[in-house]
């Protein structure tokens, strides 16, 4: 229906762009944020809202680069505290092989709870720190309502917001 004008597609009246997927509430982009214990974003990834968090977890871990005083940047945390969307025994096993402990409660409909340990789930009470980071990102209006069709432009605004959060918390 649209026409091409020098590398651009003109689609009158259609919303969309890269990494925009269908949700229950319309279309959207999923923010995958890995934060440290203080709530500072360490690794971020923007994807379409359609795929589940389980499929995007390892790709988000690949984005983490924590600078060290000496040597190369650290790329893996000791543990990840996640919500019920990350409940997957194959994901737990893959992360365990890499030396990462996944702390995520099981979904209510999951009958076989092989890795459930109440002592470790007490750390899940710190999940509010990650939710607070998402709330800080939600304060940037340019991120909440996505006007950009290009993912690179939206990603740039997302990185600026993360940088701004780090500056506010550290200095």
C-alpha positions as CSV (number, residue, x, y, z in Angstrom):
1,X,0.0,0.0,0.0
2,X,2.8,2.4,0.8
3,X,5.4,3.9,-1.6
4,X,9.1,4.1,-1.3
5,X,10.9,7.5,-1.3
6,X,14.7,7.3,-1.3
7,X,15.0,4.5,1.2
8,X,12.0,5.4,3.3
9,X,8.6,3.8,3.4
10,X,5.6,6.0,3.5
11,X,2.6,4.4,5.2
12,X,-0.2,6.8,5.7
13,X,-1.9,6.3,9.0
14,X,-0.1,3.2,10.1
15,X,1.7,3.0,13.4
16,X,4.7,0.8,13.8
17,X,8.5,0.7,13.4
18,X,11.2,-1.7,14.3
19,X,10.7,-3.7,17.5
20,X,7.1,-2.9,17.8
21,X,4.9,-5.9,18.6
22,X,1.3,-6.7,19.5
23,X,0.2,-6.7,23.1
24,X,-3.2,-7.0,24.9
25,X,-3.3,-3.2,25.0
26,X,-2.2,-2.5,21.4
27,X,1.4,-2.2,20.2
28,X,4.6,-1.7,22.1
29,X,8.3,-2.2,22.8
30,X,9.5,-4.3,25.7
31,X,12.2,-2.9,28.0
32,X,14.5,-5.6,29.3
33,X,16.6,-4.0,32.1
34,X,19.2,-5.7,34.2
35,X,19.9,-3.5,37.3
36,X,22.4,-3.9,40.2
37,X,21.5,-3.9,43.9
38,X,21.2,-0.1,43.9
39,X,18.9,0.0,40.9
40,X,21.4,1.3,38.4
41,X,20.9,-0.1,34.9
42,X,23.8,-2.4,33.9
43,X,22.4,-3.9,30.7
44,X,19.4,-2.9,28.6
45,X,17.8,-4.4,25.6
46,X,14.8,-3.2,23.5
47,X,12.7,-5.8,21.8
48,X,9.2,-6.3,20.3
49,X,6.5,-6.7,23.0
50,X,5.4,-10.0,21.5
51,X,8.1,-12.6,22.7
52,X,8.2,-13.7,26.3
53,X,10.9,-12.7,28.8
54,X,12.3,-16.2,28.9
55,X,13.4,-16.0,25.3
56,X,15.1,-12.6,25.8
57,X,16.8,-13.2,29.1
58,X,20.1,-14.5,27.8
59,X,20.3,-11.8,25.1
60,X,19.9,-9.2,27.8
61,X,22.7,-10.8,29.8
62,X,25.0,-10.4,26.8
63,X,24.5,-6.7,26.9
64,X,26.0,-6.4,30.4
65,X,29.5,-4.7,30.7
66,X,30.5,-3.7,34.3
67,X,33.8,-1.9,34.3
68,X,36.5,-3.1,36.7
69,X,39.4,-1.2,38.1
70,X,41.8,-3.7,36.5
71,X,41.2,-6.1,33.6
72,X,38.3,-6.6,31.3
73,X,34.7,-5.7,32.2
74,X,32.7,-8.2,34.1
75,X,29.8,-9.7,32.1
76,X,27.9,-12.0,34.5
77,X,26.3,-11.4,37.8
78,X,26.2,-13.9,40.6
79,X,22.5,-14.1,40.7
80,X,19.5,-12.7,38.9
81,X,16.2,-11.8,40.7
82,X,13.4,-12.0,38.3
83,X,9.6,-12.2,38.3
84,X,7.3,-15.1,37.4
85,X,7.7,-14.3,33.7
86,X,11.1,-15.9,33.8
87,X,9.9,-19.2,35.3
88,X,11.6,-21.8,33.1
89,X,13.6,-24.8,34.2
90,X,15.6,-25.0,31.0
91,X,16.6,-21.3,31.5
92,X,17.5,-22.1,35.1
93,X,19.7,-24.9,33.9
94,X,21.4,-22.9,31.2
95,X,22.2,-20.0,33.6
96,X,23.4,-22.5,36.2
97,X,26.0,-23.9,33.7
98,X,27.2,-20.3,33.3
99,X,27.5,-19.9,37.1
100,X,24.5,-17.6,37.5
101,X,21.7,-18.3,40.0
102,X,18.2,-17.5,38.9
103,X,15.8,-16.5,41.7
104,X,12.3,-16.4,40.3
105,X,9.1,-17.8,41.9
106,X,7.3,-20.5,40.0
107,X,4.0,-19.7,38.2
108,X,0.9,-20.8,40.1
109,X,0.0,-23.4,37.4
110,X,3.4,-25.0,37.6
111,X,3.0,-28.3,39.5
112,X,6.6,-29.6,39.3
113,X,8.7,-27.2,41.4
114,X,12.2,-28.8,41.3
115,X,14.2,-25.7,42.1
116,X,12.0,-24.0,44.7
117,X,13.9,-23.1,47.9
118,X,12.2,-20.8,50.4
119,X,15.5,-19.5,51.7
120,X,16.6,-18.3,48.3
121,X,13.2,-16.8,47.5
122,X,13.6,-14.4,50.4
123,X,15.9,-12.5,48.1
124,X,12.9,-12.0,45.9
125,X,11.7,-9.4,48.3
126,X,14.4,-7.1,46.8
127,X,12.6,-7.2,43.4
128,X,11.2,-3.7,44.2
129,X,14.6,-2.3,43.3
130,X,14.2,-3.4,39.7
131,X,10.7,-2.1,39.6
132,X,11.9,1.2,40.9
133,X,14.4,1.4,38.1
134,X,11.6,0.7,35.6
135,X,9.6,3.5,37.3
136,X,12.6,5.9,36.9
137,X,12.7,5.1,33.2
138,X,9.0,5.6,33.0
139,X,9.4,9.2,34.2
140,X,10.9,10.0,30.8
141,X,8.0,10.9,28.6
142,X,9.9,10.3,25.4
143,X,10.2,6.6,26.4
144,X,6.6,6.1,27.5
145,X,5.0,7.3,24.3
146,X,7.1,6.0,21.4
147,X,7.0,8.5,18.5
148,X,10.1,7.3,16.7
149,X,9.8,4.7,13.9
150,X,13.5,4.0,14.0
151,X,14.7,1.7,16.7
152,X,18.1,3.3,16.7
153,X,16.6,6.7,17.7
154,X,14.5,5.2,20.4
155,X,17.4,3.2,21.7
156,X,19.5,6.4,21.8
157,X,16.8,8.1,24.0
158,X,16.7,5.0,26.2
159,X,20.5,5.1,26.7
160,X,20.3,8.8,27.5
161,X,17.7,8.1,30.1
162,X,19.8,5.3,31.7
163,X,22.8,7.6,31.7
164,X,20.7,10.3,33.4
165,X,19.6,7.9,36.1
166,X,23.2,6.9,36.8
167,X,24.3,10.5,37.0
168,X,21.5,11.3,39.4
169,X,22.2,8.4,41.7
170,X,26.0,8.6,41.7
171,X,26.7,12.3,41.8
